Amino acid sequence: MPEFHDRDIARADALFRRGETDAACSEFESILGIDPCNVVALHGLGLCLHARGERDCALSTFRQAVSLDPSAWTSWQSIADLTPNEAERRCAIDQAADILLSLCQAGIPSSRRIRQTVRALVCASRSQQALQLLHEHFCNFDDPALAHMLIAGTHYSLGQFEAAAQHHYLALPQAPGAPRSSGNSAFEPERAMNVLLKLCSLLETGGFRPFPVAGTLLGLVRSGGLLPHDRDVDIGLMRGENGGKDPVDFIRAHPALLLPHSARPGDRYVGLAVDGIAADIFVFDRTPAGTVCGFSHLSGDIQWRHTSFLLRKERLGGYTFHIPDPAETYLAEFYGPDWRVPDLGFASGLSSPALAGTSLHAIAYLALARVRNCQLAGNPEKAEALLQQLPQLGAAGARSVTCTIGQTTPAINRQAR
C-alpha cells in the first residue's frame, strides 16, 4: 500500500474515532477513488456507513472487502455483526476464527493476538482449540493473570466450572487497584430507563411480550425507578410466545441491534449493549417444576427457578409494563422475604434463593470474576461483600477452590502465580 494511503487512512480513521463520520466517509471514498481495491479503506468505509445507519450498504462493503482479501478477518467479523442470515453469520464467525488461528500458528503471537483468537474461537464454539492455544502460548503473556482469566472463561464456556473457578482465582490481582473515581457511575438510571423503554418497544413490535425482571423489576416496584447502583437492564421473555419465533433471530435481523457472535438460536440468555447501556435478555421456560431462566443450557450453569407465573400489565414509574403476576412473589423468591429493604451487596448470581440446579463452582467463578473487577476498580468494600457470598466448597486437593464464608482469601493453591 503506498505510503500516502497510510497517511490518508490514518487521518480518516482518526476522524471516525472522533465521531466525524461524514468527513471520515469522504476520506475513505477519496482513497477508494484512487485505489478501489484497498481493503483497509473498504473496511473503514463500511464502519462509517454502519455508523450512519446504512446497514445494507455497510454489509455490501464488508463483503466486497473479503472478496478482495479473504484473510480480512475484521471484515468477516463485521459481516457477522450485520448480516440477517444465520448461515452467513456462522460462516463469517468461523472464517474469522480460522484466519486468526492461522496467524497465531505462523509465528510467535502477541498476547493481544492470542486474546483476539481465543474470543473468536469461543464464539465459533471451538473452545477446546482456544484452550490448546492458551496452554501452548501461556508464556507469551507478560501478565499471567490475564492468561488465567482467558483460560477461566474458556473452561466456563465448556461447562468445566471447577477449572474455571480455579483459574479465575489465579487471575485475582495481587495489589489493589487505584482508588475509585469520584465521577459519575457508569450506570445512569435515566439513560437506562430510555434503553429499557426502547428495547421493550422494539420487542413488542416484533410480537414479543417483554417484562422487567431481577434488579430492573425490583427498582420499578420498590421505588418507581431503576436502582442507581445497578449495572444493567434486565428483561424477560417467555419462550414459545410469538408463534415460537426465536428472539435471537429477531435481534440478528433488527437494524438497531447487534447480536453477540457467541449467541445462537435457542439460547436462554443474550447480553446486549444498547446506546452505551448493558442489557440482559433472559428467555424463560415453563417447566413442571416452575418457570426457569439462566445463562445457558450447560448442566450446572447459573439458573433461577420460580413458581410458575403469568404476566399482567402494571403502570410503574410512569410507564406501563408487563410484569410477573404476582410481582411480590417473584421478588420474594428472587431476593428473599426482605426484598423491600435495600441491600447494596446482594448479587443474584451468588445469593438468590431462586438459584436451582447450579454448580457451586459456577457460582464461585461468577463471584471471583466480580471480585477481580472490583479490586481492579479500587473498590475493596464491594470486593469484600462479594467474597462474603462465596459458597463453601469441599476440598479436593490443590486443584479445588475452597471458599469459606467470612474469609477474604479462599484456600486455593496460588503457586502457579
C-alpha positions in Angstrom: 0.0 0.0 0.0 1.5 3.4 -1.0 2.8 5.5 1.9 0.3 8.3 1.1 -2.5 5.8 1.6 -1.2 5.0 5.0 -1.4 8.7 6.0 -4.8 9.2 4.4 -6.2 6.1 6.1 -4.8 7.1 9.4 -6.4 10.6 9.0 -9.8 9.0 8.0 -9.6 6.6 11.0 -8.9 9.5 13.4 -11.9 11.4 12.0 -14.1 8.3 12.5 -12.9 7.8 16.1 -13.7 11.4 16.9 -17.3 10.9 15.7 -16.8 12.9 12.5 -18.4 10.2 10.4 -19.3 12.1 7.3 -15.8 13.6 7.0 -14.2 10.1 7.5 -16.6 8.6 4.9 -15.4 11.2 2.4 -11.8 10.5 3.1 -12.2 6.7 2.7 -14.2 7.3 -0.6 -11.4 9.5 -1.9 -8.8 6.8 -1.2 -11.0 4.2 -3.0 -11.4 6.6 -5.9 -7.7 6.2 -6.5 -7.3 2.7 -5.2 -10.7 0.9 -5.5 -9.2 -2.4 -4.2 -7.8 -1.0 -1.0 -9.3 -3.4 1.6 -8.4 -1.3 4.6 -10.2 1.7 3.1 -13.2 -0.5 2.3 -13.4 -1.8 5.8 -13.2 1.8 7.1 -15.9 2.9 4.7 -18.1 0.0 5.9 -17.7 1.2 9.5 -18.7 4.7 8.5 -21.7 3.5 6.6 -22.9 1.4 9.5 -22.4 4.4 11.9 -24.7 6.5 9.6 -27.4 3.8 9.7 -26.8 2.5 6.2 -26.6 -1.1 7.3 -27.2 -2.8 3.9 -24.6 -0.6 2.2 -22.1 -1.3 5.0 -22.7 -5.1 4.7 -22.1 -4.9 0.9 -18.9 -3.0 1.5 -17.6 -5.6 4.0 -18.5 -8.4 1.6 -16.5 -6.6 -1.1 -13.5 -6.4 1.2 -13.4 -10.2 1.9 -13.9 -11.0 -1.8 -10.7 -9.0 -2.5 -8.9 -10.3 0.6 -10.3 -13.5 2.1 -7.9 -13.0 5.1 -9.5 -9.7 6.2 -10.7 -11.1 9.5 -12.0 -7.8 10.8 -14.3 -7.5 7.8 -15.5 -11.1 8.4 -16.4 -10.2 11.9 -18.3 -7.1 10.7 -20.3 -9.3 8.3 -21.1 -11.5 11.3 -22.3 -8.3 13.1 -24.6 -7.1 10.4 -25.9 -10.0 8.3 -29.6 -11.0 8.9 -28.8 -14.5 7.6 -27.7 -17.0 10.2 -25.8 -19.3 7.8 -23.8 -16.4 6.5 -23.2 -15.2 10.1 -21.9 -18.6 11.2 -19.7 -18.8 8.2 -18.2 -15.4 8.9 -17.6 -16.2 12.5 -15.8 -19.4 11.5 -13.7 -17.6 8.8 -12.5 -15.0 11.3 -11.6 -17.7 13.8 -9.7 -19.7 11.1 -7.7 -16.7 10.0 -6.7 -15.6 13.5 -5.7 -19.2 14.4 -3.5 -19.4 11.3 -1.9 -16.1 12.2 -1.1 -17.4 15.7 0.3 -20.7 14.2 2.5 -18.8 11.7 4.8 -17.3 14.3 5.1 -16.1 17.9 1.8 -14.4 18.6 1.5 -11.4 20.9 -0.8 -11.6 23.9 -3.2 -9.2 22.1 -3.4 -11.6 19.1 -4.0 -14.6 21.4 -6.8 -12.7 23.1 -8.4 -11.9 19.8 -8.1 -15.5 18.6 -9.4 -17.1 21.9 -12.5 -14.9 21.8 -13.1 -15.7 18.1 -12.7 -19.5 18.7 -15.1 -19.4 21.7 -17.6 -17.5 19.7 -17.2 -20.2 17.0 -18.0 -22.9 19.6 -14.4 -24.1 19.3 -13.4 -23.7 23.0 -11.2 -26.8 23.1 -9.0 -25.2 20.4 -8.9 -22.0 22.4 -7.7 -23.9 25.5 -5.0 -25.6 23.5 -3.8 -22.2 22.1 -3.7 -20.7 25.6 -1.7 -23.5 27.1 0.8 -23.5 24.2 1.4 -19.8 24.4 0.9 -19.1 28.1 4.4 -17.7 28.4 3.6 -15.1 25.8 1.7 -13.2 28.4 3.6 -10.5 30.3 0.8 -10.7 32.9 -0.1 -14.3 33.9 -3.3 -13.1 35.5 -4.6 -12.2 32.0 -3.8 -15.7 30.7 -5.6 -17.3 33.7 -8.6 -15.1 33.1 -8.9 -16.2 29.5 -8.4 -19.8 30.5 -11.1 -19.4 33.1 -13.6 -18.0 30.7 -12.8 -20.7 28.1 -13.3 -23.5 30.7 -16.6 -21.9 31.7 -17.8 -21.9 28.1 -17.3 -25.7 28.1 -19.2 -26.2 31.4 -15.9 -27.0 33.2 -16.8 -24.9 36.2 -14.3 -26.2 38.7 -11.4 -25.4 36.5 -13.0 -22.1 35.6 -13.2 -21.1 39.2 -9.6 -22.2 39.9 -8.2 -20.1 37.1 -10.3 -17.1 37.9 -8.9 -17.2 41.5 -5.4 -17.2 40.0 -6.4 -14.1 38.0 -7.1 -12.0 41.1 -4.7 -9.0 41.3 -2.0 -9.1 44.0 -2.4 -5.4 44.7 -5.5 -3.3 44.9 -6.4 -1.0 42.0 -6.4 2.8 42.1 -8.9 4.5 44.3 -12.4 4.9 42.9 -13.1 8.0 40.9 -15.5 10.4 42.4 -17.1 10.9 39.0 -20.5 9.7 37.9 -21.3 6.0 37.9 -21.2 4.1 34.6 -24.8 3.2 35.2 -27.1 6.2 34.7 -30.7 5.3 35.6 -32.3 7.9 33.3 -30.4 6.6 30.3 -31.0 3.0 31.3 -34.8 3.7 31.6 -34.7 5.0 28.0 -32.9 1.8 26.9 -35.5 -0.3 28.8 -38.3 1.5 27.0 -36.6 1.3 23.7 -36.0 -2.4 23.9 -39.5 -3.2 25.2 -40.9 -1.2 22.3 -38.7 -3.0 19.7 -39.5 -6.4 21.1 -43.2 -5.6 21.3 -43.2 -4.5 17.7 -41.6 -7.9 16.9 -44.6 -9.7 18.6 -42.9 -10.5 22.0 -44.1 -9.6 25.5 -41.0 -8.3 27.3 -41.2 -7.9 31.0 -38.7 -6.4 33.5 -37.1 -8.9 35.8 -34.4 -9.1 38.6 -33.0 -5.7 39.6 -34.9 -3.8 37.0 -38.3 -5.1 38.3 -37.1 -4.6 41.9 -36.4 -0.9 41.4 -39.6 -0.3 39.5 -41.8 -2.0 42.1 -39.9 -0.7 45.2 -39.3 2.9 44.2 -40.8 3.5 40.7 -37.4 3.8 39.1 -34.3 1.9 38.3 -31.8 1.2 41.0 -29.0 3.7 41.0 -26.4 1.1 41.9 -27.4 -1.4 39.3 -25.2 -2.5 36.4 -27.6 -3.2 33.6 -31.2 -3.6 32.4 -32.9 -7.0 32.9 -35.7 -8.1 30.5 -37.5 -11.4 30.4 -39.3 -13.1 27.5 -41.4 -16.3 27.6 -40.2 -19.0 25.2 -42.8 -20.2 22.7 -44.8 -16.9 22.5 -45.0 -15.0 19.3 -45.7 -18.2 17.3 -42.4 -19.8 18.5 -40.2 -17.0 16.9 -36.8 -17.0 18.5 -35.6 -13.7 20.0 -32.1 -14.4 18.7 -33.4 -14.4 15.1 -35.3 -11.2 15.8 -32.2 -9.4 17.3 -29.9 -10.6 14.5 -32.2 -9.1 11.8 -33.0 -5.9 13.6 -31.0 -2.9 12.2 -30.9 -1.2 15.6 -29.4 -4.1 17.5 -26.1 -6.1 17.3 -26.2 -9.7 18.2 -23.1 -11.1 20.1 -21.1 -13.5 18.0 -21.5 -16.1 20.7 -25.3 -16.1 20.5 -27.2 -18.9 18.8 -30.9 -19.5 18.2 -32.4 -21.3 21.2 -30.2 -19.6 23.7 -31.5 -18.8 27.2 -29.6 -15.5 27.5 -28.4 -12.7 25.3 -26.3 -9.8 26.5 -26.6 -6.6 24.5 -25.1 -3.2 24.6 -27.7 -0.5 23.6 -26.8 3.2 23.5 -24.0 2.5 25.9 -26.1 0.6 28.4 -25.8 -3.1 29.1 -29.0 -5.0 28.7 -29.6 -8.7 29.7 -32.4 -10.6 28.0 -33.4 -13.9 29.6 -35.7 -16.4 27.9 -37.9 -18.1 30.5 -39.0 -21.7 30.1 -42.2 -23.1 31.6 -41.5 -26.5 33.2 -43.3 -28.8 35.5 -41.0 -27.7 38.3 -41.7 -24.0 37.7 -40.6 -21.1 35.4 -36.9 -21.2 34.8 -34.3 -18.9 33.3 -30.5 -19.0 33.2 -27.3 -18.2 31.4 -27.0 -21.3 29.1 -28.1 -24.9 28.6 -24.9 -26.2 30.2 -25.6 -28.5 33.1 -24.8 -26.7 36.3 -24.7 -23.2 34.9 -26.3 -20.3 36.7 -30.1 -20.5 36.6 -33.1 -19.4 38.7 -36.4 -21.2 39.2 -39.6 -19.5 40.2 -43.2 -20.5 40.9 -45.0 -20.5 37.6 -46.4 -17.1 36.9 -48.5 -15.3 34.3 -48.0 -11.7 33.1 -50.1 -8.7 33.8 -49.9 -5.0 32.8 -48.9 -2.6 35.5 -48.0 1.1 35.5 -44.7 1.7 37.2 -42.5 4.8 37.2 -45.0 6.5 34.9 -44.8 3.7 32.2 -46.8 0.6 31.5 -45.0 -2.7 31.6 -45.9 -6.4 31.5 -44.7 -7.8 34.9 -44.8 -11.2 36.6 -48.1 -11.8 38.4 -47.8 -11.5 41.4 -44.7 -9.5 41.3 -44.3 -9.7 45.1 -44.0 -13.5 44.9 -41.4 -13.3 42.1 -39.3 -10.7 44.1 -39.6 -12.7 47.4 -38.3 -15.8 45.6 -35.5 -14.0 43.9 -34.3 -11.7 46.7 -35.8 -13.3 49.8 -38.5 -12.1 52.2 -36.7 -8.8 52.9 -36.7 -7.7 49.3 -38.2 -4.3 50.2 -35.0 -3.5 52.2 -32.1 -2.2 50.1 -29.1 -4.4 50.2 -26.2 -3.0 48.0 -24.1 -6.1 48.5 -26.6 -8.6 47.1 -25.7 -10.4 43.9 -28.4 -12.5 42.3 -26.0 -15.0 40.7 -24.4 -15.7 44.1 -27.1 -15.5 46.8 -30.5 -15.6 45.3 -32.9 -18.1 47.0 -34.2 -18.9 43.5 -30.9 -20.4 42.3 -31.6 -24.0 41.3 -29.5 -26.8 39.9 -26.5 -24.5 39.8 -22.9 -25.8 40.4 -21.2 -24.2 43.4 -18.1 -23.8 41.2 -20.1 -21.8 38.6 -21.2 -19.5 41.5 -17.6 -19.3 42.7 -16.4 -18.4 39.1 -19.0 -15.6 38.9 -18.1 -14.3 42.3 -14.4 -14.2 41.6 -14.9 -12.5 38.3 -16.8 -9.7 40.0 -14.3 -9.6 42.9 -11.5 -9.1 40.3 -13.4 -6.2 38.6 -14.0 -4.6 42.0 -10.4 -4.9 43.1 -9.1 -3.5 39.8 -11.5 -0.6 40.1 -10.2 0.2 43.6 -13.5 -0.9 45.3 -12.3 -3.2 48.1 -15.6 -2.8 50.1 -17.6 -4.3 47.2 -15.0 -7.0 46.6 -15.2 -7.9 50.3 -19.0 -8.1 50.1 -18.8 -10.4 47.1 -16.2 -12.6 48.9 -18.6 -13.0 51.8 -21.1 -14.6 49.4 -18.7 -17.2 48.0 -20.1 -20.7 48.5 -18.4 -23.3 50.7 -17.0 -26.0 48.6 -15.5 -29.3 49.5 -11.7 -29.5 49.0 -10.2 -32.0 46.6 -6.5 -31.3 46.9 -4.8 -28.2 45.5 -7.0 -28.3 42.4 -10.2 -27.4 44.3 -11.4 -24.0 45.2 -12.4 -24.0 48.9 -14.1 -20.8 49.8 -15.3 -20.3 53.4 -17.9 -17.7 54.2 -16.3 -14.9 56.3 -12.8 -15.3 54.9 -11.4 -13.0 52.3 -8.9 -15.4 51.0 -10.2 -18.7 49.6 -7.9 -21.7 50.3 -6.5 -22.4 46.8 -3.0 -23.2 45.6 -1.6 -19.9 44.3 1.8 -21.3 43.5 1.1 -21.1 39.7 1.3 -17.3 40.0 
